C-alpha cells in the first residue's frame, strides 16, 4: 500500500526545459539552448557526485557557456543572475500537475517534493505554478547530507514525512535520480517521460491508479 508520494520538481511538476530554452534565448540569442543544456547536465552531475557545491556548479556553467574561464566567482554569479531573471519569467507547471497534486492530497496521501534544487528557487517555482498547496512538503537535497541519486536523500525525505520507504512512491523524469536511485533505497518508483518512453507519459495517468 502506498501511503506517500514524492515528486521530482524540474520537468516533472514544473516545465524546466521549456523555461530554460526560452531564458537562454533571452540571455544570449542565437539558438544556444542545446549547448547550454549539455553544460547544465555536465555540471549538475558534478554537483550530484559531490565534486562541486551547488553554487559552484552555477559558476562553472556560466564560465563554460560564455567561454570565459577567467571570470571570478562573483562575476560569474552576477552574469548567471541575468539568466536566472529570464528563467523565472518563463516558469510554468507541467500539464496536469496541480490536478494530480490535489487528487493525491484528497486521497489522504502524504505528499512531498524531493528536488536537487535550492529551496528559495524551488519554493518560488511552486508558487509560480500554483503548486504550493497546503500539505505539500518541499525537500531540497542541498539541505541534506546527499543529493539524489544517493539513497540518503530518499531515506531522509521518507523520515521527514514519517513514512516507510516501502510505502512511498517516487515519481520523476530522471531515470537515475527518480527511478533507479529511489528503487535502490527501497521506494516504489515511476518514470515520467512525456515522450512516451517511461512508465507514464502524462501526470493525469496517476489519477487512474489505485494507491490505497
Backbone as ProteinMPNN parsed JSONL, in Angstrom:
{"seq_chain_A": "XXXXXXXXXXXXXXXXXXXXXXXXXXXXXXXXXXXXXXXXXXXXXXXXXXXXXXXXXXXXXXXXXXXXXXXXXXXXXXXXXXXXXXXXXXXXXXXXXXXXXXXXXXXXXXXXXXXXXXXXXXXXXXXXXXXXXXXXXXXXXXXXXXXXXXXXXXXXXXXXXXXXXXXXXXXXXXXXXXXXXXXXXXXXXXXXXXXXXXXXXXXXXXXXXXXX", "coords_chain_A": {"N_chain_A": [[0.838, -1.195, 0.0], [0.558, 2.192, -0.864], [1.438, 4.989, 0.936], [2.532, 7.457, 0.79], [3.663, 9.958, -1.531], [6.401, 11.018, -3.362], [7.367, 13.614, -5.387], [9.47, 14.567, -8.078], [10.666, 17.848, -9.03], [11.653, 19.636, -11.241], [10.928, 19.427, -14.618], [9.092, 17.532, -14.03], [6.927, 18.319, -12.242], [7.153, 21.04, -12.788], [7.864, 22.804, -15.82], [10.835, 22.737, -16.617], [12.587, 22.514, -18.858], [11.345, 23.882, -21.024], [11.238, 26.477, -19.94], [13.954, 26.963, -19.546], [14.97, 26.876, -22.197], [13.661, 29.101, -23.354], [14.672, 31.128, -21.72], [17.458, 31.071, -22.189], [17.521, 31.95, -24.816], [16.601, 34.537, -24.453], [18.711, 35.539, -22.945], [21.144, 35.064, -24.36], [20.828, 35.412, -27.445], [20.401, 33.352, -30.398], [20.17, 30.617, -30.645], [21.359, 28.796, -28.739], [20.515, 26.818, -27.028], [20.737, 23.967, -26.797], [23.453, 23.558, -26.373], [23.759, 24.911, -23.965], [22.102, 23.319, -22.35], [23.526, 20.916, -22.386], [25.877, 21.649, -21.041], [24.75, 22.368, -18.612], [23.768, 19.857, -17.725], [26.214, 18.514, -17.441], [27.599, 19.932, -15.361], [25.744, 19.914, -13.287], [25.583, 17.233, -12.793], [28.132, 16.868, -11.813], [27.895, 18.245, -9.421], [26.012, 16.557, -8.168], [27.567, 14.35, -7.794], [29.18, 15.247, -5.837], [31.384, 16.774, -6.431], [31.512, 19.497, -6.862], [30.157, 22.441, -5.276], [26.654, 23.442, -4.841], [26.395, 26.131, -5.563], [28.804, 26.364, -6.814], [28.538, 24.833, -9.151], [26.889, 26.46, -10.642], [28.572, 28.628, -11.128], [30.606, 27.401, -12.699], [29.12, 26.491, -14.867], [28.355, 28.902, -16.029], [30.843, 30.085, -16.677], [31.818, 28.234, -18.574], [29.803, 28.21, -20.542], [29.781, 30.86, -21.501], [32.346, 30.98, -22.359], [34.417, 32.032, -20.832], [36.649, 31.395, -18.87], [38.215, 32.767, -17.095], [36.669, 34.328, -15.47], [35.818, 35.7, -12.311], [34.402, 34.204, -9.341], [32.386, 35.857, -8.335], [31.82, 37.507, -10.552], [30.883, 35.582, -12.356], [28.601, 34.609, -11.041], [27.069, 36.931, -10.998], [26.603, 37.316, -13.726], [25.273, 34.956, -14.248], [23.008, 35.481, -12.837], [21.593, 37.119, -14.556], [20.682, 35.312, -16.468], [19.047, 33.77, -14.725], [17.043, 35.616, -14.043], [15.694, 35.845, -16.457], [14.927, 33.188, -16.763], [13.103, 32.812, -14.643], [10.923, 34.269, -15.546], [9.696, 32.625, -17.328], [8.651, 30.417, -16.067], [6.461, 27.669, -15.726], [3.839, 25.362, -14.936], [3.863, 21.817, -15.5], [1.55, 20.194, -17.639], [-1.356, 19.185, -15.993], [-0.26, 19.041, -13.481], [-1.091, 20.486, -11.116], [-3.645, 19.427, -10.797], [-3.144, 16.676, -10.321], [-1.744, 16.78, -7.932], [-3.687, 17.8, -6.203], [-5.458, 15.685, -6.36], [-4.073, 13.433, -5.2], [-3.645, 14.43, -2.655], [-6.284, 14.698, -1.779], [-6.903, 12.055, -1.57], [-5.801, 11.465, 0.787], [-3.149, 10.923, 0.966], [0.269, 11.32, 1.958], [2.315, 13.918, 0.822], [5.224, 14.898, -0.884], [7.847, 16.965, -2.279], [10.753, 16.196, -3.756], [13.767, 17.494, -4.423], [16.761, 18.384, -6.194], [17.367, 20.992, -6.376], [17.848, 24.363, -5.036], [16.278, 25.712, -2.063], [15.019, 28.368, -2.058], [14.636, 29.047, -4.802], [13.147, 26.816, -5.67], [10.874, 26.885, -4.072], [9.8, 29.253, -5.045], [9.226, 28.482, -7.655], [7.196, 26.587, -7.222], [5.185, 28.281, -6.244], [4.831, 29.928, -8.5], [3.783, 28.128, -10.305], [1.367, 27.531, -9.181], [1.395, 25.459, -7.391], [1.942, 25.341, -4.743], [0.483, 24.03, -2.599], [-1.535, 23.549, 0.352], [-0.216, 21.201, 2.592], [1.721, 20.149, 0.96], [5.0, 19.159, 1.109], [8.236, 20.459, 0.826], [11.386, 19.253, -0.07], [14.481, 20.108, -0.361], [17.459, 18.76, -1.505], [19.876, 19.969, -1.077], [19.887, 20.714, 1.501], [20.286, 18.431, 2.826], [22.348, 15.546, 3.606], [23.198, 14.314, 1.271], [22.639, 14.563, -2.296], [19.987, 13.488, -4.586], [21.157, 10.969, -6.819], [21.746, 9.565, -4.432], [21.102, 7.233, -1.861], [20.594, 8.203, 0.667], [19.197, 10.603, 0.377], [16.537, 9.974, -0.393], [15.783, 8.381, 1.759], [15.96, 10.184, 3.874], [13.974, 12.017, 3.156], [11.724, 10.37, 3.382], [11.859, 9.864, 6.107], [11.349, 12.409, 7.124], [8.751, 12.716, 6.258], [7.6, 10.846, 7.789], [7.103, 8.201, 6.983], [7.449, 4.829, 5.783], [10.012, 3.746, 3.519], [9.188, 1.63, 1.876], [6.508, 2.098, 1.629], [6.266, 4.231, 0.016], [6.017, 6.144, -2.939], [7.977, 7.248, -5.637], [7.992, 9.721, -8.097], [9.177, 10.805, -11.152], [11.136, 12.479, -13.754], [13.731, 11.711, -14.276], [15.654, 8.926, -14.921], [17.9, 8.026, -13.491], [17.903, 9.627, -11.115], [15.287, 9.626, -10.1], [14.162, 7.155, -10.366], [15.944, 4.756, -10.558], [17.689, 5.347, -8.39], [15.794, 5.782, -6.349], [14.468, 3.308, -6.193], [16.599, 1.709, -5.382], [16.817, 2.586, -2.82], [14.667, 1.467, -1.645], [12.141, 2.386, -2.271], [9.064, 2.486, -4.179], [8.894, 3.293, -7.655], [8.091, 5.455, -10.4], [8.693, 6.162, -13.756], [8.412, 9.198, -15.295], [7.834, 10.278, -18.442], [7.418, 12.448, -20.906], [7.638, 11.969, -23.603], [6.735, 9.461, -23.98], [8.202, 7.183, -23.394], [8.466, 6.174, -20.881], [7.17, 4.998, -17.688], [4.82, 6.378, -17.29], [3.22, 8.823, -19.349], [1.873, 11.098, -18.975], [0.922, 13.204, -16.304], [-1.662, 13.001, -15.49], [-2.285, 10.334, -15.669], [-1.78, 9.234, -13.227], [-4.067, 9.614, -11.744], [-5.67, 7.54, -12.327], [-4.748, 5.41, -10.981], [-4.674, 2.973, -8.37], [-4.016, 3.666, -5.22], [-4.558, 3.212, -2.559]], "CA_chain_A": [[0.0, 0.0, 0.0], [1.282, 3.461, -0.935], [0.947, 5.982, 1.892], [3.128, 8.758, 0.492], [4.227, 10.135, -2.866], [7.418, 12.042, -3.565], [7.504, 14.055, -6.763], [10.535, 15.456, -8.501], [10.087, 19.128, -9.43], [12.003, 20.118, -12.576], [10.497, 18.558, -15.715], [8.056, 16.61, -13.543], [5.807, 19.208, -11.904], [7.39, 22.305, -13.48], [8.486, 22.579, -17.126], [12.163, 23.344, -16.603], [13.202, 22.562, -20.181], [10.751, 24.975, -21.797], [11.671, 27.736, -19.341], [15.38, 27.112, -19.811], [15.162, 27.209, -23.607], [13.233, 30.48, -23.572], [15.566, 32.026, -20.987], [18.74, 31.129, -22.887], [17.339, 32.807, -25.986], [16.545, 35.915, -23.942], [20.024, 35.895, -22.384], [22.147, 35.063, -25.42], [20.095, 34.969, -28.642], [21.17, 32.684, -31.448], [19.968, 29.17, -30.69], [22.38, 28.105, -27.949], [19.838, 26.059, -25.969], [21.233, 22.597, -26.62], [24.785, 23.634, -25.761], [23.553, 25.267, -22.565], [21.549, 22.153, -21.666], [24.605, 19.945, -22.214], [26.744, 22.168, -19.98], [23.974, 22.257, -17.377], [23.794, 18.451, -17.303], [27.582, 18.18, -17.051], [27.98, 20.497, -14.076], [24.833, 19.479, -12.23], [26.01, 15.875, -12.455], [29.313, 17.006, -10.954], [27.366, 18.574, -8.093], [25.38, 15.364, -7.598], [28.652, 13.442, -7.38], [29.892, 15.868, -4.739], [32.637, 17.341, -6.911], [31.405, 20.949, -6.714], [28.988, 22.846, -4.496], [25.526, 23.867, -5.661], [26.75, 27.427, -6.134], [29.952, 26.148, -7.692], [28.126, 24.359, -10.473], [26.389, 27.631, -11.361], [29.749, 29.38, -11.569], [31.283, 26.692, -13.778], [28.235, 26.504, -16.034], [28.419, 30.227, -16.634], [32.164, 30.252, -17.275], [31.958, 27.411, -19.777], [28.837, 28.62, -21.562], [30.207, 32.135, -22.061], [33.72, 30.866, -22.822], [35.221, 32.983, -20.062], [37.121, 30.674, -17.679], [38.918, 33.681, -16.185], [35.716, 35.057, -14.645], [35.797, 35.42, -10.883], [33.138, 33.624, -8.895], [31.411, 36.938, -8.222], [31.433, 37.9, -11.914], [30.087, 34.506, -12.954], [27.29, 34.572, -10.398], [26.322, 38.102, -11.451], [26.157, 37.033, -15.097], [24.272, 33.884, -14.161], [21.786, 36.109, -12.36], [20.858, 37.611, -15.726], [19.952, 34.138, -16.965], [18.005, 33.385, -13.782], [15.93, 36.557, -14.149], [14.927, 35.445, -17.638], [14.372, 31.852, -16.477], [11.934, 32.962, -13.775], [9.803, 34.814, -16.313], [9.104, 31.587, -18.177], [8.22, 29.26, -15.287], [5.061, 27.224, -15.829], [3.646, 23.982, -14.49], [3.593, 20.769, -16.478], [0.116, 19.915, -17.75], [-1.94, 18.246, -15.051], [0.48, 18.973, -12.21], [-1.924, 20.918, -9.998], [-4.757, 18.487, -10.645], [-2.721, 15.416, -9.708], [-1.412, 17.047, -6.539], [-4.957, 17.877, -5.472], [-6.044, 14.342, -6.336], [-3.423, 12.561, -4.216], [-3.909, 15.011, -1.335], [-7.662, 14.357, -1.427], [-6.911, 10.635, -1.187], [-5.227, 11.354, 2.126], [-1.747, 10.54, 0.905], [1.277, 12.308, 2.327], [2.911, 14.319, -0.454], [6.42, 15.717, -0.809], [8.599, 17.261, -3.498], [12.168, 15.946, -3.476], [14.462, 18.169, -5.515], [18.168, 18.718, -6.001], [17.497, 22.433, -6.453], [17.897, 25.103, -3.776], [14.938, 25.981, -1.536], [14.407, 29.633, -2.467], [14.176, 28.958, -6.18], [12.134, 25.786, -5.851], [9.648, 27.414, -3.484], [9.269, 30.242, -5.978], [8.645, 27.741, -8.777], [5.915, 26.025, -6.787], [4.215, 29.384, -6.216], [4.562, 30.377, -9.866], [2.967, 27.12, -10.975], [0.156, 27.252, -8.433], [1.58, 24.122, -6.816], [2.27, 25.467, -3.311], [-0.785, 23.674, -1.959], [-1.421, 23.115, 1.747], [0.067, 19.779, 2.731], [2.868, 19.764, 0.132], [6.282, 19.385, 1.781], [9.365, 20.602, -0.092], [12.623, 18.72, 0.471], [15.659, 20.358, -1.197], [18.539, 17.903, -1.021], [21.032, 20.774, -0.651], [19.789, 20.803, 2.958], [20.516, 17.094, 3.349], [23.75, 15.142, 3.508], [23.498, 13.88, -0.09], [21.568, 14.785, -3.27], [19.637, 12.348, -5.431], [20.51, 9.689, -6.554], [22.23, 8.858, -3.244], [19.966, 6.674, -1.13], [20.314, 9.013, 1.851], [18.227, 11.654, 0.061], [15.185, 9.403, -0.348], [15.502, 7.916, 3.115], [15.736, 11.357, 4.712], [12.641, 12.539, 2.818], [10.743, 9.468, 3.999], [11.897, 10.1, 7.555], [10.671, 13.676, 7.403], [7.328, 12.505, 6.028], [7.178, 9.84, 8.764], [6.602, 7.025, 6.269], [8.461, 3.849, 5.419], [10.331, 3.751, 2.086], [8.392, 0.618, 1.17], [5.146, 2.618, 1.453], [6.426, 5.514, -0.653], [6.198, 6.143, -4.386], [8.71, 8.378, -6.205], [7.609, 9.981, -9.487], [10.034, 11.827, -11.726], [11.536, 12.34, -15.153], [15.098, 11.222, -14.403], [15.812, 7.505, -14.592], [18.917, 7.861, -12.444], [17.593, 10.323, -9.861], [13.927, 9.44, -9.606], [13.726, 5.763, -10.514], [16.977, 3.805, -10.123], [18.104, 5.701, -7.035], [14.692, 5.586, -5.414], [14.254, 1.868, -6.011], [17.725, 1.19, -4.608], [16.587, 2.964, -1.423], [13.522, 0.722, -1.143], [10.876, 3.001, -2.659], [8.496, 2.213, -5.487], [9.177, 4.459, -8.493], [7.535, 5.525, -11.746], [9.414, 7.078, -14.645], [7.536, 10.091, -16.037], [8.507, 10.691, -19.669], [6.373, 13.0, -21.772], [7.776, 11.446, -24.96], [6.065, 8.166, -24.045], [9.129, 6.071, -23.226], [8.569, 5.824, -19.471], [6.023, 4.285, -17.118], [3.67, 7.237, -17.57], [3.538, 9.914, -20.272], [1.116, 12.268, -18.52], [0.664, 13.143, -14.866], [-3.062, 12.616, -15.29], [-2.373, 8.872, -15.556], [-1.74, 8.872, -11.813], [-5.403, 9.662, -11.173], [-6.35, 6.267, -12.608], [-4.088, 4.354, -10.227], [-5.221, 2.647, -7.048], [-2.919, 3.773, -4.272], [-4.95, 2.818, -1.204]], "C_chain_A": [[0.876, 1.25, 0.0], [0.64, 4.454, 0.024], [1.454, 7.381, 1.59], [3.656, 8.77, -0.936], [5.242, 11.274, -2.815], [7.497, 12.36, -5.053], [8.836, 14.78, -6.932], [9.88, 16.781, -8.919], [10.378, 19.484, -10.881], [11.747, 19.061, -13.642], [9.627, 17.397, -15.245], [6.81, 17.419, -13.199], [5.925, 20.558, -12.61], [8.194, 22.061, -14.758], [9.815, 23.334, -17.207], [12.719, 23.522, -18.011], [12.651, 23.707, -21.017], [11.207, 26.325, -21.268], [13.145, 28.0, -19.621], [15.63, 27.525, -21.254], [14.797, 28.665, -23.889], [14.198, 31.464, -22.913], [16.917, 32.162, -21.671], [18.641, 32.034, -24.106], [17.237, 34.274, -25.59], [17.935, 36.413, -23.553], [21.077, 36.052, -23.466], [21.491, 34.528, -26.694], [21.007, 34.272, -29.646], [21.085, 31.178, -31.435], [21.001, 28.361, -29.943], [21.793, 27.145, -26.905], [20.437, 24.68, -25.738], [22.621, 22.593, -25.988], [24.662, 23.989, -24.285], [23.055, 24.064, -21.776], [22.619, 21.1, -21.415], [25.538, 20.37, -21.088], [26.044, 22.078, -18.629], [24.005, 20.832, -16.843], [25.164, 18.068, -16.768], [27.874, 18.665, -15.637], [27.022, 20.124, -12.961], [25.153, 18.048, -11.824], [27.247, 15.912, -11.559], [28.894, 17.381, -9.538], [26.783, 17.335, -7.423], [26.413, 14.336, -7.146], [29.469, 14.021, -6.237], [31.196, 16.528, -5.136], [32.666, 18.869, -6.825], [30.196, 21.236, -5.83], [27.85, 23.231, -5.429], [25.824, 25.213, -6.314], [27.901, 27.283, -7.122], [29.558, 25.669, -9.072], [27.525, 25.497, -11.296], [27.546, 28.441, -11.94], [30.385, 28.711, -12.778], [30.429, 26.621, -15.032], [28.346, 27.82, -16.772], [29.757, 30.445, -17.326], [32.279, 29.481, -18.592], [31.037, 27.888, -20.881], [29.282, 29.906, -22.254], [31.633, 32.098, -22.604], [34.662, 31.821, -22.131], [35.706, 32.324, -18.766], [37.817, 31.57, -16.665], [37.973, 34.443, -15.272], [35.876, 34.698, -13.174], [34.454, 34.799, -10.523], [32.051, 34.693, -8.829], [30.914, 37.38, -9.593], [30.528, 36.851, -12.548], [28.688, 34.451, -12.356], [26.439, 35.768, -10.809], [25.782, 37.883, -12.86], [25.083, 35.955, -15.099], [22.944, 34.439, -13.657], [20.95, 36.683, -13.48], [20.047, 36.484, -16.353], [18.798, 33.779, -16.039], [16.795, 34.306, -13.862], [15.059, 36.225, -15.352], [14.231, 34.101, -17.418], [13.096, 31.96, -15.659], [10.709, 33.45, -14.545], [9.042, 33.738, -17.072], [8.659, 30.348, -17.391], [6.75, 28.939, -15.54], [4.992, 25.76, -15.425], [3.478, 23.051, -15.683], [2.088, 20.503, -16.484], [-0.325, 18.866, -16.732], [-1.294, 18.22, -13.693], [-0.396, 19.367, -11.029], [-3.044, 19.918, -9.724], [-4.323, 17.202, -9.952], [-2.318, 15.622, -8.259], [-2.675, 17.122, -5.689], [-5.579, 16.484, -5.33], [-5.408, 13.485, -5.243], [-3.578, 13.115, -2.799], [-5.308, 14.649, -0.871], [-7.803, 12.884, -1.046], [-6.401, 10.432, 0.234], [-3.787, 10.913, 2.137], [-0.856, 11.681, 1.394], [2.083, 12.631, 1.077], [4.115, 15.228, -0.218], [7.007, 15.95, -2.187], [10.078, 17.143, -3.137], [12.986, 16.446, -4.656], [15.916, 18.42, -5.17], [18.411, 20.221, -6.129], [17.494, 23.073, -5.074], [16.501, 25.578, -3.37], [14.306, 27.257, -2.105], [13.849, 29.561, -3.88], [13.031, 27.962, -6.329], [10.809, 26.182, -5.2], [8.986, 28.416, -4.422], [8.635, 29.57, -7.191], [7.281, 27.169, -8.4], [4.836, 27.102, -6.75], [3.829, 29.811, -7.626], [3.652, 29.406, -10.613], [1.654, 26.825, -10.29], [0.194, 25.904, -7.745], [1.931, 24.16, -5.332], [1.008, 25.232, -2.486], [-0.566, 23.292, -0.498], [-1.202, 21.605, 1.817], [1.225, 19.296, 1.886], [4.155, 20.135, 0.861], [7.398, 19.44, 0.741], [10.641, 20.138, 0.594], [13.774, 18.979, -0.505], [16.847, 19.559, -0.665], [19.793, 18.692, -0.652], [21.028, 20.972, 0.857], [20.001, 19.454, 3.625], [21.992, 16.736, 3.19], [24.155, 14.792, 2.085], [22.34, 14.247, -1.017], [21.104, 13.464, -3.883], [20.755, 12.17, -6.447], [21.061, 8.916, -5.361], [21.037, 8.438, -2.377], [19.599, 7.506, 0.093], [19.258, 10.08, 1.593], [16.793, 11.137, 0.172], [14.82, 8.981, 1.079], [15.235, 9.084, 4.057], [14.372, 11.976, 4.423], [11.554, 11.676, 3.441], [10.701, 9.68, 5.509], [11.137, 11.37, 7.904], [9.162, 13.59, 7.167], [6.728, 11.498, 7.007], [6.504, 8.648, 8.084], [7.762, 6.086, 5.972], [8.758, 3.946, 3.921], [9.47, 2.77, 1.291], [6.953, 1.06, 0.926], [5.138, 3.927, 0.663], [6.68, 5.323, -2.139], [6.952, 7.404, -4.798], [8.319, 8.508, -7.666], [8.517, 11.067, -10.04], [10.509, 11.486, -13.116], [12.926, 11.733, -15.34], [15.195, 9.755, -14.003], [16.788, 7.317, -13.438], [18.428, 8.406, -11.113], [16.241, 9.959, -9.266], [13.431, 8.001, -9.684], [14.781, 4.813, -9.943], [17.398, 4.09, -8.685], [17.035, 5.446, -6.006], [14.456, 4.107, -5.138], [15.372, 1.242, -5.189], [17.576, 1.51, -3.129], [15.34, 2.297, -0.845], [12.167, 1.32, -1.468], [10.352, 2.346, -3.936], [8.74, 3.457, -6.339], [8.523, 4.322, -9.859], [8.316, 6.555, -12.548], [8.404, 7.873, -15.471], [8.305, 10.624, -17.241], [7.443, 11.15, -20.656], [6.484, 12.539, -23.218], [7.16, 10.053, -25.106], [6.958, 6.967, -23.844], [9.305, 5.655, -21.764], [7.38, 5.013, -18.993], [4.728, 5.057, -17.329], [4.122, 8.382, -18.466], [2.81, 11.199, -19.906], [0.844, 12.112, -17.036], [-0.76, 12.711, -14.57], [-3.24, 11.111, -15.168], [-2.358, 8.428, -14.101], [-3.13, 8.851, -11.191], [-6.197, 8.375, -11.442], [-5.755, 5.114, -11.811], [-4.699, 4.186, -8.84], [-4.094, 2.629, -6.032], [-3.284, 3.219, -2.89], [-5.934, 1.661, -1.24]], "O_chain_A": [[1.826, 1.35, 0.777], [-0.557, 4.727, -0.063], [0.893, 8.37, 2.062], [4.044, 7.736, -1.481], [4.963, 12.352, -2.29], [7.675, 11.462, -5.877], [9.274, 15.513, -6.045], [8.67, 16.828, -9.138], [9.449, 19.621, -11.676], [12.274, 17.951, -13.579], [9.445, 16.41, -15.958], [5.755, 17.223, -13.802], [4.915, 21.154, -12.986], [9.093, 21.22, -14.782], [9.902, 24.417, -17.785], [13.269, 24.577, -18.325], [13.418, 24.43, -21.653], [11.528, 27.222, -22.048], [13.535, 29.134, -19.901], [16.421, 28.433, -21.508], [15.53, 29.375, -24.576], [14.505, 32.512, -23.482], [17.469, 33.261, -21.727], [19.563, 32.795, -24.398], [17.725, 35.151, -26.302], [18.285, 37.567, -23.803], [21.812, 37.039, -23.495], [21.583, 33.337, -26.991], [22.202, 34.554, -29.737], [21.846, 30.513, -32.139], [21.477, 27.344, -30.449], [22.502, 26.709, -25.998], [20.622, 24.272, -24.592], [22.933, 21.731, -25.167], [25.375, 23.434, -23.448], [23.522, 23.81, -20.666], [22.631, 20.461, -20.363], [25.945, 19.544, -20.272], [26.669, 21.75, -17.62], [24.24, 20.615, -15.655], [25.267, 17.375, -15.755], [28.347, 17.893, -14.803], [27.433, 20.025, -11.805], [25.013, 17.682, -10.657], [27.393, 15.087, -10.657], [29.47, 16.891, -8.567], [27.034, 17.09, -6.243], [26.164, 13.551, -6.231], [30.363, 13.352, -5.718], [32.032, 16.815, -4.278], [33.74, 19.462, -6.725], [29.323, 20.385, -5.657], [28.034, 23.338, -6.641], [25.533, 25.408, -7.494], [27.964, 27.985, -8.131], [30.178, 26.056, -10.063], [27.639, 25.498, -12.522], [27.503, 28.879, -13.089], [30.673, 29.374, -13.775], [30.954, 26.685, -16.144], [28.423, 27.848, -18.0], [29.794, 30.942, -18.452], [32.771, 30.005, -19.592], [31.446, 27.963, -22.04], [29.167, 30.02, -23.475], [32.088, 33.055, -23.231], [35.587, 32.356, -22.742], [35.224, 32.661, -17.684], [37.992, 31.184, -15.509], [38.436, 35.145, -14.373], [36.048, 33.529, -12.83], [33.496, 34.86, -11.294], [30.914, 34.446, -9.231], [29.717, 37.605, -9.777], [29.534, 37.182, -13.194], [27.706, 34.269, -13.075], [25.223, 35.642, -10.954], [24.637, 38.227, -13.151], [24.111, 36.028, -15.85], [21.88, 33.929, -14.007], [19.724, 36.732, -13.375], [18.886, 36.665, -16.722], [17.69, 33.511, -16.505], [15.656, 33.85, -13.762], [13.833, 36.311, -15.28], [13.089, 33.907, -17.835], [12.113, 31.278, -15.948], [9.582, 33.076, -14.221], [7.876, 33.922, -17.418], [8.325, 29.329, -17.996], [5.903, 29.832, -15.563], [5.965, 25.017, -15.558], [3.005, 23.46, -16.743], [1.436, 20.58, -15.443], [0.27, 17.793, -16.632], [-1.722, 17.461, -12.824], [-0.439, 18.646, -10.032], [-3.35, 19.606, -8.573], [-5.04, 16.686, -9.094], [-2.525, 14.734, -7.432], [-2.726, 16.573, -4.588], [-6.156, 16.158, -4.293], [-6.119, 12.874, -4.445], [-3.636, 12.344, -1.841], [-5.507, 14.327, 0.301], [-8.704, 12.511, -0.296], [-6.554, 9.355, 0.811], [-3.249, 10.564, 3.188], [-1.196, 12.856, 1.255], [2.49, 11.725, 0.35], [4.042, 16.195, 0.541], [6.706, 15.229, -3.138], [10.587, 17.901, -2.311], [12.911, 15.894, -5.754], [16.266, 18.64, -4.011], [19.549, 20.672, -6.004], [17.182, 22.426, -4.074], [15.647, 25.817, -4.223], [13.173, 27.222, -2.584], [12.714, 29.97, -4.125], [12.057, 28.231, -7.033], [9.741, 25.853, -5.717], [7.764, 28.426, -4.574], [7.617, 30.041, -7.698], [6.327, 27.26, -9.173], [3.705, 26.867, -7.175], [2.653, 30.029, -7.918], [2.85, 29.816, -11.452], [0.894, 25.97, -10.747], [-0.844, 25.276, -7.535], [2.189, 23.118, -4.731], [0.535, 26.118, -1.774], [0.491, 22.763, -0.153], [-1.918, 20.833, 1.179], [1.682, 18.165, 2.053], [4.369, 21.302, 1.191], [7.491, 18.568, -0.122], [10.949, 20.572, 1.704], [14.022, 18.159, -1.388], [17.196, 19.678, 0.51], [20.682, 18.159, 0.012], [22.045, 21.356, 1.436], [19.909, 19.341, 4.848], [22.784, 17.539, 2.696], [25.319, 14.95, 1.717], [21.185, 14.248, -0.59], [21.76, 12.436, -3.713], [21.279, 13.181, -6.916], [20.858, 7.705, -5.285], [20.089, 9.202, -2.192], [18.443, 7.522, 0.516], [18.499, 10.427, 2.498], [15.938, 11.793, 0.766], [13.699, 9.197, 1.539], [14.382, 8.989, 4.94], [13.686, 12.413, 5.346], [10.571, 12.197, 3.97], [9.629, 9.674, 6.113], [10.372, 11.399, 8.867], [8.388, 14.308, 7.8], [5.512, 11.314, 7.055], [5.476, 8.152, 8.545], [8.917, 6.508, 5.918], [7.849, 4.203, 3.131], [9.074, 3.058, 0.162], [6.253, 0.464, 0.107], [4.137, 4.643, 0.64], [7.453, 4.456, -2.547], [6.61, 8.504, -4.363], [8.313, 7.519, -8.399], [8.616, 12.145, -9.453], [10.321, 10.371, -13.603], [13.265, 11.29, -16.437], [14.857, 9.389, -12.877], [16.531, 6.539, -12.519], [18.525, 7.726, -10.091], [16.075, 9.985, -8.047], [12.386, 7.673, -9.122], [14.528, 4.137, -8.946], [17.458, 3.179, -7.859], [17.319, 4.953, -4.915], [14.267, 3.704, -3.991], [15.123, 0.342, -4.386], [18.126, 0.812, -2.278], [14.992, 2.532, 0.312], [11.144, 0.823, -0.997], [11.111, 1.727, -4.681], [8.789, 4.565, -5.805], [8.414, 3.225, -10.406], [8.568, 7.667, -12.085], [7.637, 7.303, -16.247], [9.301, 11.331, -17.089], [6.668, 10.346, -21.173], [5.536, 12.695, -23.987], [7.07, 9.523, -26.214], [6.535, 5.838, -24.093], [10.197, 4.868, -21.446], [6.666, 4.412, -19.795], [3.667, 4.464, -17.523], [5.253, 8.856, -18.365], [3.094, 12.262, -20.459], [0.566, 11.01, -16.564], [-1.034, 12.123, -13.523], [-4.244, 10.653, -14.622], [-2.871, 7.357, -13.776], [-3.352, 8.142, -10.21], [-7.258, 8.155, -10.857], [-6.197, 3.973, -11.941], [-5.175, 5.143, -8.23], [-3.306, 1.684, -5.988], [-2.403, 2.804, -2.138], [-6.376, 1.194, -0.19]]}, "name": "protein", "num_of_chains": 1, "seq": "XXXXXXXXXXXXXXXXXXXXXXXXXXXXXXXXXXXXXXXXXXXXXXXXXXXXXXXXXXXXXXXXXXXXXXXXXXXXXXXXXXXXXXXXXXXXXXXXXXXXXXXXXXXXXXXXXXXXXXXXXXXXXXXXXXXXXXXXXXXXXXXXXXXXXXXXXXXXXXXXXXXXXXXXXXXXXXXXXXXXXXXXXXXXXXXXXXXXXXXXXXXXXXXXXXXX"}
